[in-house]
Amino acid sequence: MVDSLGIPPGPSPSPPPPDRDGKRQRDAAAMIQFLLGFSLGNLVGMYLAQNYDIPNLAKKIEEFKKDIDAKKKPPST
């Protein structure tokens, strides 16, 4: 079989692989859900940090460690 210009046709493209039970749709929905949740969490965190007095957890942990270390060591005489 030859087309009107005398060129034989090339190989036909293979059909796309079957979609396995909507896996792509589930993956896309999961990614969108993750991105929306992550973005919303960041926005809420930024709002809270700017408008409320949120304690610095790193400093609180250091203070807690110092208190524990002070209680472990016997007083020097």
C-alpha positions, -999 to 999 in steps of 0.1 A, spaced: 0 0 0 14 34 -11 0 69 -5 -7 94 -32 30 105 -32 43 70 -36 56 68 0 49 36 19 32 42 53 54 39 84 46 17 113 13 25 130 16 40 165 10 16 193 -21 22 213 -16 37 248 -13 12 276 -46 5 294 -53 25 324 -51 2 354 -84 9 373 -79 46 372 -45 45 388 -34 78 372 -66 95 384 -60 82 419 -24 93 419 -33 128 406 -60 131 432 -37 121 459 -10 146 448 -35 174 446 -48 165 481 -13 165 495 -4 198 479 -36 215 491 -31 202 526 6 212 527 -2 247 513 -31 252 537 -9 241 566 18 265 557 -6 294 554 -22 286 588 12 283 603 24 316 589 -8 334 601 -5 320 636 32 328 638 26 364 628 -5 371 648 0 351 680 28 347 705 39 311 697 66 298 720 99 289 704 101 251 709 138 249 704 144 272 734 119 254 755 136 220 748 170 235 757 156 248 790 140 214 797 173 196 790 192 220 813 166 214 841 170 177 837 208 179 838 207 201 869 185 175 887 207 146 876 240 161 889 245 159 927 252 192 943 289 198 948 301 202 984 
